[in-house]
Amino acid sequence: MLGSSGSTAIAGWQKKIFRLWPVRAVVGLFFLVRGLFLLVFDQYQGISSLCWVYRVSGVGVLRSIAYPIVTGFISQRIDNESHLVKAFLGSEAPVLCKKRFLGEALNLDSMFRDFIVLKPSSEDEKGVLVLEYSQKFDLFIALFDLNRIMKDYYVVLEPCWAGYCDPSILMFISPINEVIVQCPEKSDLDFISGLKSNLVPIGLGSSDWIDSELFAPRQEKRLKEYDLVMVANWAKHKNHRQLFKALCQVRHRPLSLLLIGVDWGGRTDKDIVSEMSEYDLSHVKLEIKKNIPAREVADCLEKSKVFLLLSEKEGSNRAIVEALFSDVPAILYEKFIGGAKGKINERTGVLSSFQDLHSKIDYMLEGYQRFTPRAWALEHTGSKNATRKLNSLLKTIAESKGEKWTVDIVEKVNNPNFSYKVKDSIPPSRQARAIAEAYYR
């Protein structure tokens, strides 16, 4: 049985191999053929495979074959229901989705952590509701009558991962009403725009809904206990190992490192400690905090000099914005896909390759006080700015259709799940859990 280091090495080689164009071409061709074959027997799985070809393979000729098939399929409707939604509901996917998130007892608590009403519907005006996490979009469609909801509400999607050629998002294409799709990554914004459908992109992401009052310095000159901090689950794609490699080359000073995280993908903090033990890091003092509340995360960030985000790809990372609001500058992997690069500039931090990470760490520790990340973040991101931007778009859309817009949306925050900035700013009787029963399939 492979140990942690062995499985990590294998995963690393798999990632390197998949980066090779011939490998991606072979794998992409397999999924293309698989998708075309499944379109005859299981249309949902077939479209899912073709979406994978476009989203992941990166092989132009294969993408050019998959794209028109996907877009042609999703444009069709049967009995006023999306062809893709019909295919989804007729497959095993809804049953598996319900079991995964709700369990055998169908406990809906999981759904309502990621489903929030920002404006109730009324006889005169449509309401606004927001859904988070791409896989929860599937659950939402499995549980609720989307057509009926779209007649009463504007739906806003907040995906959790970059790469939007995904059935979970494409199932919301409909002639009934516009659906707003948050797109922190430009390639995703361009993809949604290119569909020329009811999906309307907006340059926001999950990280833009951080509470700037929760993540804020509490002391003017807080003692910095930690040189470096990472707020990330223990998954391999967070690349803690790249940090450990870099710290091997920053040996002229003692270092204090704080890792804040949660167990993920079968990995725990023990796996992180095991990875670190493979390197000579006797000059690094490590502290690990697990499963701590947001208020404690904010306190830890305030006591840190430099934040690191080293993933190669993910969704709209919240922790980096939490750090910026805490007035902590950041080091971001230079090829990061997920929208965070737009938040790194001369006021907020630096980009770095893995090869140069050691020198960037040294540079930032020497001059972290020169940066003004909180001032920049207050101008450009956070829940107040995101609320204003989303409300403006929704109002413009409603008024362009001759609809009334006399009530603005309320402010939500991601902390980490959805919540209202002001508790019960929507009356409990009009919140998601209360209205859901009227829309169950």
Number of C-alpha atoms within 10 A of each C-alpha: 5 8 10 14 13 11 12 16 12 12 14 13 12 11 11 10 13 15 13 10 13 12 13 18 19 14 14 23 19 13 22 24 13 16 24 18 14 18 18 9 10 16 22 24 22 23 28 19 26 31 27 22 29 25 18 13 22 16 18 12 11 18 21 12 14 23 17 11 14 22 15 9 16 20 17 14 15 10 7 11 14 23 20 25 24 16 19 23 16 13 15 13 17 18 12 13 17 22 15 12 17 16 13 9 8 12 12 14 11 13 21 16 16 21 24 22 26 25 23 22 17 10 7 11 17 21 23 22 22 22 22 21 17 19 15 21 23 21 22 21 20 20 18 16 14 23 18 14 20 21 13 18 23 24 22 26 24 24 25 20 20 20 23 24 22 18 25 22 20 22 22 27 21 22 15 14 18 21 23 22 27 25 30 29 23 15 16 21 20 13 15 24 15 10 14 9 16 18 25 19 21 18 17 23 26 27 25 26 26 24 22 21 12 17 24 20 20 13 9 6 9 11 11 14 15 21 21 25 25 25 24 24 21 23 20 17 16 19 16 23 18 15 19 20 19 18 21 15 14 18 15 8 9 12 18 16 18 21 21 21 20 17 16 13 9 8 15 16 20 12 19 19 13 13 16 17 12 12 13 14 19 12 15 18 13 16 12 14 15 14 12 11 10 14 11 13 21 20 16 21 31 28 22 25 24 28 26 23 24 25 22 15 19 17 22 26 22 20 21 25 30 30 31 32 30 26 27 29 33 31 23 25 21 18 15 18 21 25 23 24 17 10 21 20 15 12 18 24 25 21 19 19 15 17 11 11 23 21 15 19 24 16 12 22 16 11 12 20 13 13 20 18 24 25 14 18 23 15 10 13 24 24 22 21 18 23 20 14 14 19 20 13 14 20 17 13 16 16 11 10 8 8 14 13 17 8 13 17 21 19 22 25 23 19 17 16 12 19 18 17 17 11 10 12 15 19 10 12 11 16 20 21 17 11 14 14 11 11 13 15 11
